[in-house]
Amino acid sequence: MTDETYRSRLLVRALRREPVERTPVWLMRQAGRYLPEYRAVREQAGGFLQMIWNPQYAAEVTLQPVRRFGVDAAILFSDILVPLNAMGMRLEFDERGPVLPEPLREQRDVDALEVVDPRETMPYVGEALRLVRAGLPQETALIGFCGAPFTLAAYAIEGGTSKQFAHLRRTMYRDTPAFNALMDKLAAQVAAHLRYQIECGAEAVVLFDTWAGSLARPDYLRYSAPWSRRVVRDIAGLAPCIAFAGESDHLLEDLVQLGADAISLDHRTSLAQAFTRTRESVALQGNLDPAALFASPADVARRTHALLSEVDGRPGHVLNLGHGVFKHTEPASVAAFVNAAKEHVATGHLS
Ligand code: CP3
């Protein structure tokens, strides 16, 4: 990468906590059903997984929000559950979300799970990344991602989304050797998946620990953090890593210890306080409430300016939502969010 290309990619610089001309902005789930052009491709492809497995479709929907809104980053269109499928688990998506009809419940289920080479089992991921990079403006960064081992274990053991995670908790607490063996395999797969995406052009990666926040602090430290830390260590120096953990205000100080370059905060955490709590030692991403996008575009713009004023030009901020874009969001509100970010003039630390 030339110096000029590097300088143009605000996202990568902000993740490294370098001063930037303006705060970079992108949105989790920026490609999705709220966009008519996404629904059209989904229809043509015949389903969600069919889009992921076809690099042309995956690249096209990855590029759609970049074209429409001019966001500063594209995130590869895929899903955190795709590697579980490559490891040998059946995976389906229906109206309720993901379904894994053959969940792992015992040691021998874990033994049957195979750590696989992403180059051989998920070549469509690498191909899609290459197509996206070729279609992106120079200044737009390309992001890869993976689920954190704990969140993948939650899906693998529950067989889908859950409120109480009873099977997961039983396995964690009562069959700890099987849980540990599963986490070891998942950590190896996740690290390999992130390395593969970086090799194929991802300039930053997100590690999504969506269900981390469901754990009390001692359980997070015991059952999730060690394996996430292993993954972060495994990719250190290859590309900046953003650690996302859902509803995790109670874990913020522990998330710093993962060693990632950035932490993605949800809207329940005060961004200004988070800079203090993390001693400005990591970059922070976030954190407009995704439901705030149901406000009028003018109101969304006001809320966005207020959030950026709170950060006041401190280095190491990437603007995003606290969680993914909701299905019934109006594209005009997303445009208001992105445009407000691009127009915002910091009055504090930088000027
Ligand atoms: O635009 C992007 O953010 C990139 C693509 C992306 C998707 N899923 C596409 C998707 C990414 C990064 C993910 C990550 C993901 N997937 C997470 C972690 C982030 C988070 O939201 O906490 C999780 C937990 C999943 C698992 C998953 N996939 C669920 C629970 C669901 C159902 C809920 C829903 O929104 O429908 C999915 C489906 C899914 N993943 C869709 C998209 C665009 C909707 C699929 C459709 O078109 O029907």
Boltz pocket constraint, residues with backbone or C-beta under 6 A from the ligand:
constraints:
  - pocket:
      binder: B
      contacts: [[A, 27], [A, 28], [A, 29], [A, 30], [A, 31], [A, 32], [A, 33], [A, 42], [A, 48], [A, 75], [A, 76], [A, 77], [A, 78], [A, 79], [A, 80], [A, 81], [A, 93], [A, 95], [A, 96], [A, 97], [A, 98], [A, 145], [A, 161], [A, 208], [A, 210], [A, 246], [A, 324]]
      max_distance: 6.0
